[in-house]
Amino acid sequence: MAGQEHACDLCSLQLPTPLVAAYAGVLIMTLNNHAALSAKLGVDLDFALDSVNQALAMSPSNPELLDTRAMVHLAANQPEK
């Protein structure tokens, strides 16, 4: 993959693919949990939106992440988004 730019540093690591996939799964879950909790508490909503959008960049069209993003928009009084 020389010469290609990647969105994350995981691609440059010399790790077995299952380990990278497991790490990515944990990261997605952590970002989602942070965003959901922030939405429920009504705090750090800009950062929560950034977190869930980062997770969606790694797992597009994941229904759990889409639900969390909707929760964040509702908590921020942005139901139209």
C-alpha positions as a Markdown table, in Angstrom:
| # | Residue | x | y | z |
|---|---|---|---|---|
| 1 | Met | 0.0 | 0.0 | 0.0 |
| 2 | Ala | 2.9 | 2.3 | -0.5 |
| 3 | Gly | 2.0 | 5.8 | -1.7 |
| 4 | Gln | -1.5 | 5.7 | -0.4 |
| 5 | Glu | -2.7 | 8.0 | 2.4 |
| 6 | His | -4.8 | 6.6 | 5.2 |
| 7 | Ala | -7.2 | 8.3 | 7.6 |
| 8 | Cys | -5.8 | 6.5 | 10.6 |
| 9 | Asp | -2.4 | 5.4 | 12.0 |
| 10 | Leu | -3.6 | 1.8 | 12.3 |
| 11 | Cys | -2.8 | 1.2 | 8.7 |
| 12 | Ser | 0.9 | 1.9 | 9.2 |
| 13 | Leu | 1.2 | -0.6 | 12.1 |
| 14 | Gln | 2.6 | -4.1 | 11.4 |
| 15 | Leu | -0.1 | -5.9 | 13.3 |
| 16 | Pro | -2.1 | -9.0 | 12.4 |
| 17 | Thr | -5.4 | -8.0 | 10.7 |
| 18 | Pro | -7.6 | -9.6 | 13.4 |
| 19 | Leu | -5.9 | -7.5 | 16.0 |
| 20 | Val | -6.4 | -4.3 | 14.0 |
| 21 | Ala | -10.1 | -5.2 | 13.4 |
| 22 | Ala | -10.6 | -5.9 | 17.1 |
| 23 | Tyr | -9.0 | -2.6 | 18.0 |
| 24 | Ala | -11.2 | -0.8 | 15.5 |
| 25 | Gly | -14.3 | -2.4 | 16.9 |
| 26 | Val | -13.4 | -1.4 | 20.5 |
| 27 | Leu | -12.7 | 2.2 | 19.3 |
| 28 | Ile | -16.0 | 2.4 | 17.5 |
| 29 | Met | -17.9 | 1.1 | 20.5 |
| 30 | Thr | -16.0 | 3.6 | 22.8 |
| 31 | Leu | -16.7 | 6.6 | 20.6 |
| 32 | Asn | -20.4 | 5.6 | 20.4 |
| 33 | Asn | -20.7 | 5.1 | 24.1 |
| 34 | His | -19.1 | 8.5 | 24.8 |
| 35 | Ala | -21.5 | 10.2 | 22.4 |
| 36 | Ala | -24.6 | 8.4 | 23.7 |
| 37 | Leu | -23.7 | 9.3 | 27.4 |
| 38 | Ser | -22.9 | 12.9 | 26.5 |
| 39 | Ala | -26.3 | 13.2 | 24.7 |
| 40 | Lys | -28.1 | 11.7 | 27.7 |
| 41 | Leu | -26.4 | 14.1 | 30.1 |
| 42 | Gly | -26.6 | 17.0 | 27.6 |
| 43 | Val | -22.9 | 17.8 | 27.9 |
| 44 | Asp | -20.1 | 18.2 | 25.4 |
| 45 | Leu | -22.5 | 17.8 | 22.5 |
| 46 | Asp | -20.0 | 19.2 | 19.9 |
| 47 | Phe | -17.4 | 16.7 | 21.0 |
| 48 | Ala | -20.1 | 14.0 | 21.2 |
| 49 | Leu | -21.0 | 14.7 | 17.6 |
| 50 | Asp | -17.3 | 14.6 | 16.5 |
| 51 | Ser | -17.0 | 11.2 | 18.3 |
| 52 | Val | -19.9 | 9.6 | 16.7 |
| 53 | Asn | -18.9 | 11.0 | 13.3 |
| 54 | Gln | -15.5 | 9.5 | 13.7 |
| 55 | Ala | -17.1 | 6.1 | 14.5 |
| 56 | Leu | -19.3 | 6.5 | 11.4 |
| 57 | Ala | -16.3 | 7.1 | 9.3 |
| 58 | Met | -15.0 | 3.7 | 10.3 |
| 59 | Ser | -18.3 | 2.0 | 10.1 |
| 60 | Pro | -20.7 | 3.8 | 7.7 |
| 61 | Ser | -24.4 | 3.1 | 7.9 |
| 62 | Asn | -24.1 | 1.3 | 11.2 |
| 63 | Pro | -27.6 | 1.6 | 12.7 |
| 64 | Glu | -26.4 | 2.0 | 16.3 |
| 65 | Leu | -24.1 | 4.8 | 15.3 |
| 66 | Leu | -26.9 | 6.5 | 13.3 |
| 67 | Asp | -29.2 | 6.3 | 16.3 |
| 68 | Thr | -26.6 | 7.8 | 18.5 |
| 69 | Arg | -26.0 | 10.7 | 16.1 |
| 70 | Ala | -29.7 | 11.3 | 16.1 |
| 71 | Met | -29.7 | 11.4 | 19.9 |
| 72 | Val | -26.9 | 13.9 | 19.9 |
| 73 | His | -28.7 | 16.2 | 17.4 |
| 74 | Leu | -31.9 | 15.9 | 19.5 |
| 75 | Ala | -30.0 | 16.8 | 22.7 |
| 76 | Ala | -28.6 | 19.8 | 20.9 |
| 77 | Asn | -32.1 | 20.9 | 19.8 |
| 78 | Gln | -31.2 | 20.2 | 16.1 |
| 79 | Pro | -34.0 | 17.7 | 15.2 |
| 80 | Glu | -33.9 | 18.7 | 11.6 |
| 81 | Lys | -30.4 | 17.2 | 11.2 |
